[in-house]
Amino acid sequence: KDCCERVVINVSGLRFETQLKTLAQFPDTLLGDPHRRIHFFDPLRNEYFFDRNRPCFDAILYYYQSGGRLKRPPNVPLDVFMEELKFYELGDEALMKFRMDEGFPKEEEG
């Protein structure tokens, strides 16, 4: 039943549609964990609602669709994108990989 079930995610008025199985690939993230994302569910509209940055969400959704590839949209400032990655709880590994892709020096283990 779940395999092709679609889900609507409304980000500040812009609707995105994907399949639950796409989100379920990353169960430790906000969207991948049904118990975490339920707090954002609007039963009247049958959709999840996030009052967040819309241009960022293209990249967030692509992370799920591509199996973990993260690309910051060119029109989104770095600090804004980092905030969204943290909000959607993509996790330390994704954050570290993204920082390396952006050319940040590795943080020294202390």
N, CA, C and O atoms as CSV, one atom per row, in Angstrom:
chain,resi,resn,atom,element,x,y,z
A,1,LYS,N,N,0.839,-1.198,0.000
A,1,LYS,CA,C,0.000,0.000,0.000
A,1,LYS,C,C,0.875,1.250,0.000
A,1,LYS,O,O,0.645,2.172,-0.783
A,2,ASP,N,N,1.880,1.281,0.879
A,2,ASP,CA,C,2.751,2.449,0.987
A,2,ASP,C,C,3.591,2.711,-0.256
A,2,ASP,O,O,4.018,3.841,-0.494
A,3,CYS,N,N,3.827,1.668,-1.049
A,3,CYS,CA,C,4.887,1.732,-2.051
A,3,CYS,C,C,4.783,2.937,-2.981
A,3,CYS,O,O,5.796,3.567,-3.288
A,4,CYS,N,N,3.597,3.259,-3.426
A,4,CYS,CA,C,3.471,4.369,-4.373
A,4,CYS,C,C,2.628,5.508,-3.811
A,4,CYS,O,O,2.197,6.391,-4.552
A,5,GLU,N,N,2.395,5.486,-2.507
A,5,GLU,CA,C,1.548,6.507,-1.898
A,5,GLU,C,C,2.213,7.876,-2.021
A,5,GLU,O,O,3.378,8.052,-1.664
A,6,ARG,N,N,1.451,8.837,-2.532
A,6,ARG,CA,C,2.010,10.164,-2.735
A,6,ARG,C,C,1.737,11.052,-1.540
A,6,ARG,O,O,0.775,10.858,-0.796
A,7,VAL,N,N,2.613,12.033,-1.377
A,7,VAL,CA,C,2.494,12.965,-0.270
A,7,VAL,C,C,2.711,14.373,-0.820
A,7,VAL,O,O,3.556,14.593,-1.687
A,8,VAL,N,N,1.924,15.331,-0.294
A,8,VAL,CA,C,2.062,16.723,-0.710
A,8,VAL,C,C,2.739,17.503,0.408
A,8,VAL,O,O,2.331,17.443,1.568
A,9,ILE,N,N,3.780,18.235,0.032
A,9,ILE,CA,C,4.511,19.071,0.987
A,9,ILE,C,C,4.380,20.514,0.513
A,9,ILE,O,O,4.830,20.870,-0.576
A,10,ASN,N,N,3.755,21.335,1.351
A,10,ASN,CA,C,3.524,22.737,1.030
A,10,ASN,C,C,4.587,23.557,1.752
A,10,ASN,O,O,4.647,23.576,2.981
A,11,VAL,N,N,5.424,24.233,0.968
A,11,VAL,CA,C,6.474,25.069,1.553
A,11,VAL,C,C,6.129,26.524,1.249
A,11,VAL,O,O,6.329,27.005,0.133
A,12,SER,N,N,5.607,27.216,2.264
A,12,SER,CA,C,5.214,28.625,2.139
A,12,SER,C,C,4.334,28.879,0.911
A,12,SER,O,O,4.514,29.874,0.208
A,13,GLY,N,N,3.397,27.988,0.662
A,13,GLY,CA,C,2.436,28.183,-0.415
A,13,GLY,C,C,2.795,27.504,-1.730
A,13,GLY,O,O,1.979,27.480,-2.651
A,14,LEU,N,N,3.990,26.957,-1.832
A,14,LEU,CA,C,4.387,26.236,-3.043
A,14,LEU,C,C,4.312,24.745,-2.749
A,14,LEU,O,O,4.944,24.254,-1.814
A,15,ARG,N,N,3.528,24.023,-3.563
A,15,ARG,CA,C,3.318,22.602,-3.290
A,15,ARG,C,C,4.291,21.724,-4.055
A,15,ARG,O,O,4.504,21.889,-5.257
A,16,PHE,N,N,4.870,20.790,-3.326
A,16,PHE,CA,C,5.738,19.772,-3.907
A,16,PHE,C,C,5.060,18.431,-3.685
A,16,PHE,O,O,4.379,18.236,-2.678
A,17,GLU,N,N,5.240,17.507,-4.620
A,17,GLU,CA,C,4.641,16.191,-4.478
A,17,GLU,C,C,5.724,15.145,-4.652
A,17,GLU,O,O,6.567,15.253,-5.543
A,18,THR,N,N,5.700,14.145,-3.810
A,18,THR,CA,C,6.659,13.055,-3.930
A,18,THR,C,C,6.008,11.793,-3.382
A,18,THR,O,O,4.852,11.819,-2.957
A,19,GLN,N,N,6.742,10.696,-3.390
A,19,GLN,CA,C,6.212,9.445,-2.841
A,19,GLN,C,C,6.781,9.220,-1.446
A,19,GLN,O,O,7.912,9.604,-1.148
A,20,LEU,N,N,5.977,8.592,-0.602
A,20,LEU,CA,C,6.431,8.295,0.757
A,20,LEU,C,C,7.704,7.455,0.746
A,20,LEU,O,O,8.582,7.639,1.590
A,21,LYS,N,N,7.801,6.531,-0.214
A,21,LYS,CA,C,8.991,5.664,-0.243
A,21,LYS,C,C,10.254,6.466,-0.538
A,21,LYS,O,O,11.347,6.077,-0.126
A,22,THR,N,N,10.109,7.595,-1.254
A,22,THR,CA,C,11.259,8.461,-1.522
A,22,THR,C,C,11.769,9.058,-0.218
A,22,THR,O,O,12.975,9.086,0.026
A,23,LEU,N,N,10.851,9.537,0.619
A,23,LEU,CA,C,11.228,10.134,1.905
A,23,LEU,C,C,11.767,9.075,2.865
A,23,LEU,O,O,12.672,9.341,3.656
A,24,ALA,N,N,11.199,7.874,2.786
A,24,ALA,CA,C,11.549,6.807,3.730
A,24,ALA,C,C,12.986,6.308,3.575
A,24,ALA,O,O,13.488,5.594,4.443
A,25,GLN,N,N,13.649,6.677,2.483
A,25,GLN,CA,C,15.049,6.273,2.293
A,25,GLN,C,C,15.955,6.835,3.385
A,25,GLN,O,O,17.002,6.264,3.691
A,26,PHE,N,N,15.539,7.964,3.971
A,26,PHE,CA,C,16.346,8.612,5.006
A,26,PHE,C,C,15.515,8.737,6.277
A,26,PHE,O,O,15.036,9.823,6.602
A,27,PRO,N,N,15.342,7.621,7.004
A,27,PRO,CA,C,14.420,7.598,8.151
A,27,PRO,C,C,14.880,8.434,9.342
A,27,PRO,O,O,14.091,8.682,10.255
A,28,ASP,N,N,16.140,8.875,9.353
A,28,ASP,CA,C,16.619,9.675,10.488
A,28,ASP,C,C,16.462,11.173,10.262
A,28,ASP,O,O,16.959,11.973,11.054
A,29,THR,N,N,15.773,11.560,9.187
A,29,THR,CA,C,15.575,12.973,8.895
A,29,THR,C,C,14.152,13.387,9.260
A,29,THR,O,O,13.295,12.543,9.520
A,30,LEU,N,N,13.914,14.697,9.276
A,30,LEU,CA,C,12.580,15.211,9.617
A,30,LEU,C,C,11.512,14.668,8.666
A,30,LEU,O,O,10.466,14.198,9.114
A,31,LEU,N,N,11.767,14.730,7.369
A,31,LEU,CA,C,10.744,14.278,6.411
A,31,LEU,C,C,10.688,12.762,6.303
A,31,LEU,O,O,9.644,12.208,5.959
A,32,GLY,N,N,11.784,12.089,6.587
A,32,GLY,CA,C,11.831,10.637,6.459
A,32,GLY,C,C,11.218,9.897,7.629
A,32,GLY,O,O,10.891,8.715,7.519
A,33,ASP,N,N,11.060,10.583,8.745
A,33,ASP,CA,C,10.525,9.970,9.963
A,33,ASP,C,C,9.063,10.383,10.154
A,33,ASP,O,O,8.782,11.547,10.438
A,34,PRO,N,N,8.125,9.430,9.999
A,34,PRO,CA,C,6.699,9.768,10.121
A,34,PRO,C,C,6.340,10.427,11.447
A,34,PRO,O,O,5.446,11.271,11.501
A,35,HIS,N,N,7.043,10.039,12.528
A,35,HIS,CA,C,6.721,10.596,13.849
A,35,HIS,C,C,7.165,12.051,13.974
A,35,HIS,O,O,6.541,12.832,14.692
A,36,ARG,N,N,8.236,12.415,13.280
A,36,ARG,CA,C,8.699,13.807,13.328
A,36,ARG,C,C,7.875,14.690,12.399
A,36,ARG,O,O,7.520,15.812,12.760
A,37,ARG,N,N,7.569,14.189,11.201
A,37,ARG,CA,C,6.891,15.063,10.234
A,37,ARG,C,C,5.400,15.239,10.537
A,37,ARG,O,O,4.776,16.170,10.027
A,38,ILE,N,N,4.818,14.352,11.364
A,38,ILE,CA,C,3.379,14.439,11.652
A,38,ILE,C,C,3.014,15.778,12.299
A,38,ILE,O,O,1.883,16.245,12.165
A,39,HIS,N,N,3.970,16.392,13.001
A,39,HIS,CA,C,3.712,17.687,13.653
A,39,HIS,C,C,3.415,18.788,12.640
A,39,HIS,O,O,2.853,19.824,12.993
A,40,PHE,N,N,3.788,18.568,11.393
A,40,PHE,CA,C,3.596,19.581,10.350
A,40,PHE,C,C,2.424,19.232,9.422
A,40,PHE,O,O,2.223,19.882,8.396
A,41,PHE,N,N,1.653,18.197,9.794
A,41,PHE,CA,C,0.563,17.742,8.928
A,41,PHE,C,C,-0.680,18.585,9.140
A,41,PHE,O,O,-1.081,18.846,10.274
A,42,ASP,N,N,-1.290,19.011,8.033
A,42,ASP,CA,C,-2.551,19.749,8.073
A,42,ASP,C,C,-3.651,18.814,7.571
A,42,ASP,O,O,-3.770,18.602,6.364
A,43,PRO,N,N,-4.463,18.245,8.481
A,43,PRO,CA,C,-5.464,17.258,8.070
A,43,PRO,C,C,-6.563,17.851,7.183
A,43,PRO,O,O,-7.160,17.132,6.381
A,44,LEU,N,N,-6.832,19.131,7.314
A,44,LEU,CA,C,-7.871,19.752,6.485
A,44,LEU,C,C,-7.448,19.783,5.014
A,44,LEU,O,O,-8.272,19.593,4.120
A,45,ARG,N,N,-6.183,20.019,4.779
A,45,ARG,CA,C,-5.691,20.089,3.400
A,45,ARG,C,C,-4.997,18.801,2.965
A,45,ARG,O,O,-4.616,18.651,1.804
A,46,ASN,N,N,-4.840,17.877,3.907
A,46,ASN,CA,C,-4.163,16.608,3.630
A,46,ASN,C,C,-2.767,16.833,3.040
A,46,ASN,O,O,-2.396,16.249,2.022
A,47,GLU,N,N,-2.012,17.697,3.717
A,47,GLU,CA,C,-0.652,17.993,3.257
A,47,GLU,C,C,0.196,18.393,4.457
A,47,GLU,O,O,-0.315,18.738,5.523
A,48,TYR,N,N,1.489,18.334,4.251
A,48,TYR,CA,C,2.426,18.842,5.254
A,48,TYR,C,C,2.717,20.295,4.922
A,48,TYR,O,O,2.913,20.642,3.758
A,49,PHE,N,N,2.745,21.151,5.947
A,49,PHE,CA,C,3.001,22.574,5.707
A,49,PHE,C,C,4.237,23.025,6.459
A,49,PHE,O,O,4.365,22.815,7.665
A,50,PHE,N,N,5.146,23.650,5.720
A,50,PHE,CA,C,6.362,24.215,6.309
A,50,PHE,C,C,6.458,25.677,5.890
A,50,PHE,O,O,6.438,25.994,4.701
A,51,ASP,N,N,6.562,26.561,6.874
A,51,ASP,CA,C,6.743,27.989,6.608
A,51,ASP,C,C,8.249,28.241,6.509
A,51,ASP,O,O,8.854,28.845,7.395
A,52,ARG,N,N,8.837,27.763,5.408
A,52,ARG,CA,C,10.295,27.788,5.250
A,52,ARG,C,C,10.678,28.366,3.885
A,52,ARG,O,O,9.819,28.745,3.090
A,53,ASN,N,N,11.973,28.423,3.640
A,53,ASN,CA,C,12.525,28.962,2.395
A,53,ASN,C,C,12.176,28.067,1.208
A,53,ASN,O,O,12.530,26.888,1.187
A,54,ARG,N,N,11.479,28.634,0.220
A,54,ARG,CA,C,11.035,27.828,-0.920
A,54,ARG,C,C,12.165,27.399,-1.855
A,54,ARG,O,O,12.247,26.221,-2.203
A,55,PRO,N,N,13.050,28.329,-2.278
A,55,PRO,CA,C,14.115,27.904,-3.204
A,55,PRO,C,C,14.981,26.784,-2.623
A,55,PRO,O,O,15.458,25.928,-3.368
A,56,CYS,N,N,15.188,26.780,-1.320
A,56,CYS,CA,C,15.983,25.724,-0.679
A,56,CYS,C,C,15.321,24.364,-0.814
A,56,CYS,O,O,15.994,23.340,-0.931
A,57,PHE,N,N,13.993,24.367,-0.796
A,57,PHE,CA,C,13.323,23.074,-0.713
A,57,PHE,C,C,13.514,22.232,-1.966
A,57,PHE,O,O,13.489,21.004,-1.892
A,58,ASP,N,N,13.706,22.873,-3.117
A,58,ASP,CA,C,14.056,22.124,-4.330
A,58,ASP,C,C,15.237,21.204,-4.056
A,58,ASP,O,O,15.224,20.024,-4.404
A,59,ALA,N,N,16.256,21.775,-3.424
A,59,ALA,CA,C,17.480,21.014,-3.143
A,59,ALA,C,C,17.252,19.972,-2.052
A,59,ALA,O,O,17.819,18.881,-2.107
A,60,ILE,N,N,16.427,20.304,-1.063
A,60,ILE,CA,C,16.125,19.353,0.013
A,60,ILE,C,C,15.409,18.128,-0.577
A,60,ILE,O,O,15.771,16.989,-0.281
A,61,LEU,N,N,14.400,18.373,-1.406
A,61,LEU,CA,C,13.663,17.266,-2.003
A,61,LEU,C,C,14.560,16.456,-2.929
A,61,LEU,O,O,14.454,15.230,-2.985
A,62,TYR,N,N,15.445,17.138,-3.655
A,62,TYR,CA,C,16.369,16.440,-4.552
A,62,TYR,C,C,17.294,15.507,-3.764
A,62,TYR,O,O,17.708,14.460,-4.262
A,63,TYR,N,N,17.610,15.903,-2.534
A,63,TYR,CA,C,18.427,15.050,-1.656
A,63,TYR,C,C,17.771,13.672,-1.502
A,63,TYR,O,O,18.447,12.646,-1.573
A,64,TYR,N,N,16.469,13.660,-1.293
A,64,TYR,CA,C,15.734,12.398,-1.149
A,64,TYR,C,C,15.631,11.670,-2.487
A,64,TYR,O,O,15.836,10.458,-2.560
A,65,GLN,N,N,15.315,12.413,-3.535
A,65,GLN,CA,C,15.101,11.804,-4.850
A,65,GLN,C,C,16.377,11.206,-5.429
A,65,GLN,O,O,16.327,10.217,-6.160
A,66,SER,N,N,17.525,11.808,-5.102
A,66,SER,CA,C,18.794,11.388,-5.700
A,66,SER,C,C,19.541,10.391,-4.822
A,66,SER,O,O,20.625,9.935,-5.184
A,67,GLY,N,N,18.962,10.051,-3.665
A,67,GLY,CA,C,19.639,9.128,-2.769
A,67,GLY,C,C,20.778,9.766,-2.003
A,67,GLY,O,O,21.724,9.080,-1.616
A,68,GLY,N,N,20.702,11.079,-1.776
A,68,GLY,CA,C,21.662,11.719,-0.885
A,68,GLY,C,C,22.563,12.773,-1.509
A,68,GLY,O,O,23.547,13.175,-0.888
A,69,ARG,N,N,22.257,13.231,-2.713
A,69,ARG,CA,C,23.083,14.290,-3.310
A,69,ARG,C,C,22.535,15.652,-2.912
A,69,ARG,O,O,21.332,15.901,-2.989
A,70,LEU,N,N,23.434,16.522,-2.489
A,70,LEU,CA,C,23.042,17.825,-1.964
A,70,LEU,C,C,23.725,18.913,-2.768
A,70,LEU,O,O,24.953,18.968,-2.835
A,71,LYS,N,N,22.930,19.778,-3.377
A,71,LYS,CA,C,23.476,20.877,-4.184
A,71,LYS,C,C,22.751,22.145,-3.774
A,71,LYS,O,O,21.525,22.220,-3.847
A,72,ARG,N,N,23.508,23.139,-3.345
A,72,ARG,CA,C,22.887,24.411,-2.952
A,72,ARG,C,C,22.448,25.178,-4.192
A,72,ARG,O,O,23.239,25.361,-5.118
A,73,PRO,N,N,21.176,25.636,-4.221
A,73,PRO,CA,C,20.739,26.454,-5.359
A,73,PRO,C,C,21.574,27.739,-5.433
A,73,PRO,O,O,21.884,28.330,-4.399
A,74,PRO,N,N,21.939,28.174,-6.644
A,74,PRO,CA,C,22.825,29.341,-6.790
A,74,PRO,C,C,22.259,30.632,-6.209
A,74,PRO,O,O,23.013,31.533,-5.843
A,75,ASN,N,N,20.929,30.722,-6.125
A,75,ASN,CA,C,20.295,31.953,-5.626
A,75,ASN,C,C,20.079,31.944,-4.114
A,75,ASN,O,O,19.439,32.849,-3.578
A,76,VAL,N,N,20.609,30.923,-3.416
A,76,VAL,CA,C,20.389,30.810,-1.969
A,76,VAL,C,C,21.714,31.034,-1.238
A,76,VAL,O,O,22.691,30.333,-1.500
A,77,PRO,N,N,21.754,32.015,-0.315
A,77,PRO,CA,C,22.978,32.245,0.452
A,77,PRO,C,C,23.350,31.020,1.294
A,77,PRO,O,O,22.491,30.257,1.737
A,78,LEU,N,N,24.639,30.864,1.494
A,78,LEU,CA,C,25.160,29.703,2.215
A,78,LEU,C,C,24.546,29.552,3.604
A,78,LEU,O,O,24.134,28.456,3.982
A,79,ASP,N,N,24.483,30.644,4.368
A,79,ASP,CA,C,23.978,30.547,5.745
A,79,ASP,C,C,22.503,30.137,5.769
A,79,ASP,O,O,22.076,29.391,6.650
A,80,VAL,N,N,21.733,30.623,4.805
A,80,VAL,CA,C,20.313,30.262,4.725
A,80,VAL,C,C,20.179,28.768,4.428
A,80,VAL,O,O,19.370,28.070,5.039
A,81,PHE,N,N,20.986,28.293,3.481
A,81,PHE,CA,C,20.917,26.876,3.109
A,81,PHE,C,C,21.309,25.980,4.283
A,81,PHE,O,O,20.676,24.951,4.521
A,82,MET,N,N,22.359,26.374,5.018
A,82,MET,CA,C,22.793,25.593,6.186
A,82,MET,C,C,21.676,25.516,7.231
A,82,MET,O,O,21.456,24.468,7.838
A,83,GLU,N,N,20.974,26.636,7.435
A,83,GLU,CA,C,19.847,26.645,8.385
A,83,GLU,C,C,18.779,25.638,7.970
A,83,GLU,O,O,18.236,24.921,8.810
A,84,GLU,N,N,18.482,25.587,6.680
A,84,GLU,CA,C,17.455,24.668,6.195
A,84,GLU,C,C,17.898,23.216,6.352
A,84,GLU,O,O,17.090,22.356,6.701
A,85,LEU,N,N,19.176,22.937,6.095
A,85,LEU,CA,C,19.685,21.575,6.266
A,85,LEU,C,C,19.509,21.136,7.716
A,85,LEU,O,O,19.156,19.989,7.991
A,86,LYS,N,N,19.757,22.059,8.632
A,86,LYS,CA,C,19.603,21.734,10.055
A,86,LYS,C,C,18.131,21.563,10.409
A,86,LYS,O,O,17.766,20.650,11.149
A,87,PHE,N,N,17.281,22.453,9.874
A,87,PHE,CA,C,15.855,22.364,10.180
A,87,PHE,C,C,15.280,21.011,9.733
A,87,PHE,O,O,14.540,20.367,10.477
A,88,TYR,N,N,15.626,20.596,8.523
A,88,TYR,CA,C,15.092,19.335,7.991
A,88,TYR,C,C,15.856,18.120,8.518
A,88,TYR,O,O,15.587,16.984,8.127
A,89,GLU,N,N,16.808,18.379,9.410
A,89,GLU,CA,C,17.536,17.311,10.124
A,89,GLU,C,C,18.172,16.295,9.173
A,89,GLU,O,O,18.032,15.085,9.353
A,90,LEU,N,N,18.872,16.808,8.159
A,90,LEU,CA,C,19.525,15.888,7.219
A,90,LEU,C,C,20.712,15.172,7.863
A,90,LEU,O,O,21.181,14.156,7.351
A,91,GLY,N,N,21.192,15.703,8.984
A,91,GLY,CA,C,22.200,14.969,9.742
A,91,GLY,C,C,23.617,15.469,9.520
A,91,GLY,O,O,23.906,16.175,8.554
A,92,ASP,N,N,24.501,15.078,10.451
A,92,ASP,CA,C,25.886,15.550,10.440
A,92,ASP,C,C,26.647,15.114,9.204
A,92,ASP,O,O,27.447,15.874,8.659
A,93,GLU,N,N,26.398,13.890,8.760
A,93,GLU,CA,C,27.133,13.374,7.608
A,93,GLU,C,C,26.828,14.215,6.363
A,93,GLU,O,O,27.738,14.594,5.625
A,94,ALA,N,N,25.568,14.495,6.142
A,94,ALA,CA,C,25.168,15.312,4.992
A,94,ALA,C,C,25.740,16.727,5.106
A,94,ALA,O,O,26.189,17.305,4.117
A,95,LEU,N,N,25.718,17.277,6.324
A,95,LEU,CA,C,26.261,18.614,6.552
A,95,LEU,C,C,27.765,18.653,6.281
A,95,LEU,O,O,28.262,19.579,5.641
A,96,MET,N,N,28.478,17.650,6.768
A,96,MET,CA,C,29.930,17.599,6.566
A,96,MET,C,C,30.269,17.474,5.085
A,96,MET,O,O,31.157,18.162,4.582
A,97,LYS,N,N,29.559,16.594,4.396
A,97,LYS,CA,C,29.810,16.398,2.969
A,97,LYS,C,C,29.513,17.694,2.203
A,97,LYS,O,O,30.250,18.065,1.289
A,98,PHE,N,N,28.441,18.366,2.579
A,98,PHE,CA,C,28.079,19.623,1.922
A,98,PHE,C,C,29.163,20.677,2.156
A,98,PHE,O,O,29.549,21.391,1.230
A,99,ARG,N,N,29.651,20.771,3.395
A,99,ARG,CA,C,30.704,21.748,3.710
A,99,ARG,C,C,31.957,21.480,2.881
A,99,ARG,O,O,32.608,22.412,2.410
A,100,MET,N,N,32.289,20.204,2.707
A,100,MET,CA,C,33.455,19.867,1.894
A,100,MET,C,C,33.221,20.251,0.436
A,100,MET,O,O,34.111,20.801,-0.213
A,101,ASP,N,N,32.033,19.964,-0.076
A,101,ASP,CA,C,31.692,20.324,-1.459
A,101,ASP,C,C,31.769,21.832,-1.676
A,101,ASP,O,O,32.114,22.297,-2.762
A,102,GLU,N,N,31.443,22.587,-0.631
A,102,GLU,CA,C,31.472,24.055,-0.726
A,102,GLU,C,C,32.883,24.608,-0.513
A,102,GLU,O,O,33.109,25.811,-0.641
A,103,GLY,N,N,33.835,23.718,-0.185
A,103,GLY,CA,C,35.215,24.155,-0.031
A,103,GLY,C,C,35.606,24.599,1.361
A,103,GLY,O,O,36.630,25.259,1.534
A,104,PHE,N,N,34.805,24.248,2.363
A,104,PHE,CA,C,35.188,24.568,3.747
A,104,PHE,C,C,36.348,23.668,4.175
A,104,PHE,O,O,36.420,22.510,3.764
A,105,PRO,N,N,37.253,24.196,4.997
A,105,PRO,CA,C,38.286,23.303,5.538
A,105,PRO,C,C,37.660,22.313,6.510
A,105,PRO,O,O,36.654,22.609,7.156
A,106,LYS,N,N,38.258,21.152,6.605
A,106,LYS,CA,C,37.769,20.156,7.565
A,106,LYS,C,C,37.966,20.684,8.976
A,106,LYS,O,O,38.994,21.285,9.289
A,107,GLU,N,N,36.969,20.453,9.824
A,107,GLU,CA,C,37.105,20.881,11.220
A,107,GLU,C,C,38.004,19.877,11.932
A,107,GLU,O,O,37.858,18.663,11.792
A,108,GLU,N,N,38.937,20.430,12.699
A,108,GLU,CA,C,39.866,19.568,13.443
A,108,GLU,C,C,39.136,18.881,14.576
A,108,GLU,O,O,38.348,19.497,15.294
A,109,GLU,N,N,39.409,17.594,14.727
A,109,GLU,CA,C,38.851,16.867,15.880
A,109,GLU,C,C,39.627,17.305,17.103
A,109,GLU,O,O,40.857,17.246,17.108
A,110,GLY,N,N,38.921,17.752,18.158
A,110,GLY,CA,C,39.635,18.305,19.294
A,110,GLY,C,C,39.638,17.493,20.502
A,110,GLY,O,O,40.221,17.890,21.511
